[in-house]
Amino acid sequence: FLKLGLTAAGLCLALFVALRAAFLWAFHDPGVTSGELLQALYLGLKFDLRLALLAAAPVLLFGWIAAARRLWIIYSTIVAVALLALYAADFGHYAYTRTRLHGGVVEHLTPADVALRMAWESYPIVWIGIGIALVCALYAWLLSRTGAPAPASRRRHAVQFALVALFGFAMLWGKWSWYPLRWS
């Protein structure tokens, strides 16, 4: 079960880092110093790791149910689709307003037909959808190529579960101090 969960978390992390790099490439501000950029990338990497572990947490915790392997792949792919759609919305929102996606955007969705028409006229929705579908198909294929778990003893399962729980908690905490990850 570790192999599938860690593969899902690793693929999510790689996807998030690639999206962060694409955002940096598309919207790079020449006025940002290299120190500020490195600090932002470091904080973003910590956020990406946390999000990848949260997305893969159910697979890491309950992936030992071998009969549900196909369901875990479907679950992970659905989560990837949702997160990619959010990232695409964030890219589009930033390109349009030069601000990151936030809760205030929900106010602009009230007349849904107007919001959908604006998005349809402003962005290549079909190509974005095709891109998301292709990336998620590759994601699901890579997860399905992960080998089936070898039969293991109860003791080995318990040790693996404890290690994953400990590592996952440490990564979700975000840093080596008393307080969890802070944004300031």
Number of C-alpha atoms within 10 A of each C-alpha: 22 18 16 24 27 18 17 29 24 16 19 25 21 15 18 22 17 12 16 17 14 13 15 13 10 11 13 12 10 7 6 9 9 10 9 10 14 11 11 12 16 12 17 16 16 18 19 19 23 22 19 23 25 16 21 26 19 14 28 26 17 16 22 17 11 14 9 13 19 12 13 24 21 15 17 24 23 14 16 23 19 13 17 22 15 13 17 17 15 17 20 17 17 15 13 12 9 11 11 14 17 9 6 8 11 9 8 10 12 10 9 10 10 12 13 12 10 11 15 12 10 11 12 10 13 10 10 14 15 11 13 19 15 12 17 19 14 13 21 20 13 14 22 16 10 13 10 12 14 7 10 8 8 9 9 11 15 11 11 15 19 13 12 18 15 12 13 20 13 14 20 19 17 18 13 10 8 7 9 13 17 9 7 4
